[in-house]
Amino acid sequence: MVYSVLKSDGAARCGVLHTPHGDVPTPVFMPVGTRATVKGLTPDQLSAAGASIILGNTYHLALRPGGELIAELGGLHRFMHWDGPILTDSGGFQVFSLTQLRKVTDAGVTFQSHVDGKLLDLSPERAVQIQENLGSDIAMCLDECPPAQADATHLTEAVRRTILWAKRSRDAQTRQNQLLFGIVQGGRDIELRSRCAEALVALDFPGYALGGFSVGESPAEMHAMLPACGAMLPANKPRYLMGVGRPEDILAAVAAGIDMFDCVLPTRNGRNASAFTFDGSLRLRNAKHRRDPAPLEVDCPCYTCRNFSRAYLHHLFQVDEMLGPTLLSLHNVAFYLRLMAQIRGAITEGKFDEYRADFLNRAGTTNESMESKDS
């Protein structure tokens, strides 16, 4: 048993994902540690913030330091000193994000390294092998992620290739203690996504992901598609929406029955002086915070809010001190993990729709994200 549903509220569900390195309560947000580190944060800080699982990236770790070296040093958990579950992406997103540096055929993807220009051949089999060397708890099949503007021919070809690669990934797997998830592609074409999901479900993966979202489509388009996409996937297995992380998008996906999320927003926004709060976002470079003695959030238990004022954080960014991005990233990760805990509680109480409406109403009242006057 990989996934247990504990409580449902409409399509939203609260459950437990069972992995070799421990159980993960769902719905869950996974902080992104692309290169074996969640930027600016230590494993102890992540644990204290409430993280139960983090994410790494096959493409980047294959380039530096290399999957074989990480295996030689005891695996990714030991390498980065994280003893909880780890999910590794396959490199499929880089098929989308590094379009100018790759060539795709049925055999796999050849990347020209963005680091030194050397070639990296990433076949479905090689992607599985690298992830087995890393020793992650959850590995992803290599897939082809097309952009939102891809035409019908491109989408159809990407789905055909994603299914082909999923079969080869399944055949290449040798580790019994690593969960391998299939990835559904198809862009905004529900029929194509249904066809892809049907083929992957027939392969009986222990979990399934929805790829190809947040790649250029509007939030409204994504929200409209999620209920049908969630219903395509088995109810007794975890469902993962890849790379989607705005709070309002997470809430829409949870309402559609999605269980797992990842995104770089908490740390990326933290490095850029933007904080998430339950009353909307804050821009700490704004002059209004220069004399503000309040914490980012009065009721937030994170280290940043317990010890530092908005005025101090504003000062750190004004003088370009590296502590500023660290403290804001820590708060943002803690915010996301608090959000997920509250979502789980609302589902358990049968009040998810009420919670979602209240969150969206509250977060939109004092949102500073569009303010441009900085000091």
N, C-alpha and C positions, 0 to 999 in steps of 0.2 A: 504494500500500500504506500503510494507516494504522496497522495493528497487526501485529506479528510475534510469534508464540509461539516462544520459545527452548527451553523445557523444561517438561514436565508431570510432576506427581506425583499420580496419581489425577486428580481434577477440578481441583486446584490447578495454576496455571500461572504461569510466569515469562516475561515478554516485554518488548517495547519498543513504546511508543506514539510514532509519528512526528508531529510538529507543526511549523508554520512557524517557531517559535522554538526548536526543538531537540527531541531525543529524550528520552523519559521512560521510565525503567525501571519495570516493573510486577511485582508489585502495588505501588501507590503511595498515599501519604497526601498530600493537598493541604491545607496550612494555609489557613485561611479569612481572606480579606482583604475583608470585606463592602463597606466604604466606601473601597476603594482603599488599604487598609492592614491588615496583620495586627497586631492591637492590641498596641501597646507595643514592636514590633520593627521594626528597619530592614531594608531589602532585603539589606544586607551581612550582617547577623546571620542572616537566613534562609538565605542562600547558604552561610555558614560552617557552619550546622547541618545542611546537606545537602538543603535543599528544591530540588526540580527543577521544580515547578509549583505555582501558588497559585490561589486562587479569589476571584472578585468577584461582586457581586450587582446584577442589572439594575434591580430595583425601587429599591433605595437610591441607586444612582448616577444613575438617571433623575431622582430628586427633588433630589439635591444631589451634584455641581454641575450635572448634566445631560449626557446623552450627546453632544449637539451641541457643548457647550463642551469636553468631553474630546477630541472629534475635532479641534476647532479648535486645541487645544494639542498635537496630535501623537499622540493615542491613549492608551489606558490604560497601555501599557508605559512610554512616556516620562513620562506624567503622574505615575506612582508610582515611577519609576526602577527598574523591574524588567525585566530583559532576557530572562528565561526565559518559558516557556509560561504562559498564563493561561486558565483556564476561567471562564466567567460563567454563573451560574444565570439563569433566565429571569424570575424573580418568581413562579413557580408555588408555591414553599413559602409565600410570603406569602398565597396564597389560603387556605392552612390556618391560618397563624399570626395573620393579621389579620382573622379572620372578622367581627368587629364593624365593620370599616372598609371592607368591599368588597361589591360586588354582581356576581354572575356570570351571564352569559348566553352564548348561542352566539357572540355578537359578540366577547366578551372579558371582561375584568374592569375594573370601575371602582372604583378605590381612593379613599378619602378620606384624604389624606396624614396620617400620624401626626405630622408636623412642624408644619404650619400649616393643615390642614383642606382645602386645595385638592384638586380632583379630578385624578386621574391615570388616563387611559384606556389600558389595556394590552391590546391585541389581539394575536393571534399575529403578525401582520405588524409591529406596532409593536415587539414584544419582539425580533424579529429585527433590525429597523432599528436599535434602540438598541444591540444587541450588535455590529452591524457598525460603528456609530460608535465604540464602545469599542475595536474592533480585537482582541478576544480571539482566541486560537487555537482554542478550543472554545466553541461557543454551545449553549444548550439550548432545545429547543422549549418554548413555553408549555404548561403542563398544569394539570389540576385535581387537587389533592392532597387527598383526603378524610381525615377523622380515622378512627382505628381503630374507633370506635364507630358509624360510618356504617352505615345499614341497606342492604338489598339494592338498593332503588330508587335511593338516593343513589349507591352504588358503580357501578351500571350506567350511570347518567347521567354520572358523572364519567369513566368509561371511554369512553363514546360521544363526549363532548366532547373528551377528550384525543386521541383518534384524529382527530377533525375538525380540531382545532387543529394537530396534527402535519402533516397534509396541507397546510394553509394556510401553516404555517411553512416547509415544504419549497418551496412555490411562491414564497414571498416572498424566499427567499435570493438574493442577488446576488453576494456575495463568494465567489470560488473558493478563497481561501486561509484559509477559516474552516471548521472541521469542525462540523457541526450534528448533535447527538445527539437521538434520540427518547427519550421517557420512558414506561416501562410502569407503569400504575396498575392498581388492582383490589383493593386492600386485602388481606384475608386469604382472599379467594375465588380459589383456584387456577384455576378454570375461566375466571373473568373476566380474570385476569392472562394466561392463555394466549391468550385471544381478543384482548386488547390487543397482546400481543407479536407475534402472527401478523400483525395489521394493520400494525404498525410495521415489521416485518421486510420486508413486501412493498414498503414505501416505500424500502428500501435505504439507510438512514442509515449513515454511516461508523462510528457507535458507538451504544450503547444504555445507558440507565440504568434502574435499578429505583427508582421513587419510592414514597412512601406507606409507608415503614418508619420505625420510631422515632417514631411519631406517636400512641402510646398503647397499642400492643400489648405483650405481655410479651416479654422476650428469648427465652424458650423457644419462643414462637409464631413469632417471626421466624426463629430458627435452624432450626426444623422446615420452614419454607417455602423457605429459600434454595436448597437443592439443585435443587428443581423449577424455581424461577424462573431460576436460572443456566442450566439446560439449555434453557430456552425461547429463549435468545439465541444468535446465530451464534457459532461457535467461532473464527472468523477475524476477529472484531471486538472492540474493548474493551467491557468490561462495568463499569458504574459503579453502586455502591450509595450513594445520595445521603443525606447527613446522618447517617450511622451511624459512630460513632467510638470506642466503648469497645474496648479491646484484645481482649477476649474475643469481641466481636461481629465485629471485623475478622478474627480467626482463623477463626471459623465461616464467614464469607463467603468468605474465600480458599479454604477447603476445598470450597466450592460453586462455585468457578471465577470469582469476582469479582476484578476487577483494580484498581479505583479507589475511593478513599474520601475523604471530607471530613467535618470536624466542628469545632465551636468549643471542644470540651472542653479541648485543651491550653492555650489562652490564657484561657478562662473559669476553669478550675480554678487556673491560675497567678495570676490576679487575686484569687482567694479562698484563697490560701495552701495550696493542695493540689498536691503534686508526684507525678507518676508515676515509679515505678522498677520495675526487673525483679524486685524483691522485694516488690512491693505499693505502695500509695499512702501518702504521708506528709502529715500535717497540721502545717504549720510553726508554727501558733499554739500547738500543744500544749506545755505546760510542760517536757516531757521533753527538748525540743531546746534549752533555754535555755543549757546549758553544753556542748553537743555540738560538738566540734571537727571532726567528720567532714564530708566533702562529702555531698551528696544521694546520690550513687553513687560508689564508689571508682573504678570502671573507666569512668566516663562522661567522654568527651573534651570535653564542651561547656564554654563559657567560664565558666558558673556553677560547675560542679563543679571546674574547674581552679583557681578563685581564691577561692571563698567557702565558709564552713562553715555547717552547719545552725544553729549558734548565731547567726551573723550574719544569716542569713535570718529566723530567728525574731525577732531584734531589729528588723529593718526593718518587719515586719508589726506588731509591738507598738507602734511609734512612727508607724505609718501613712506610711512613706516610699515614694514612688512607684517607687524602684528595686526594691523587693521584688517587686511584680507583674511587672516587666520581667524580672528574673533568673529567676523561677520559670517564666514563660511561655517564655523562651528554652530552659530545660532541658526543659520538657514537649514543646515542638516537636521538640527534638533527640531526646528519647526515642522519639517516634512515628516519626521518620525512621530511627533505629537499629533499631526494631522491624521496619519494613518491609524494611530491608536484610538483617536476619537471616532474615526470612521468605523473601526471594528466594534467599538462600544455602541455606536448608534445602530449598527446592523443587529447586534445582539439584543438590543432593546426594542427592535422593530420600528425604529424612528429614523431610518436613513434619509428618506425623502425630506423630512422636516429638517434634519441636520444640514443637508445639502443646500436647501433654500436659505436657511439662516446664515450659513457660511458665505454664500454668494452675496447676500444682501449686506452683511457686515463688512466683508472685505472690499466691497465697492464704494464704501462711504468716505474713506480717507486715503485713497490710493494716490501716492505721490509719483507713480511711475512715469507720468507724462510731464512732470515739472521739469523745466529746462534751466531755471535760474540757479546756478551754482556759484559758490564763493570760493 
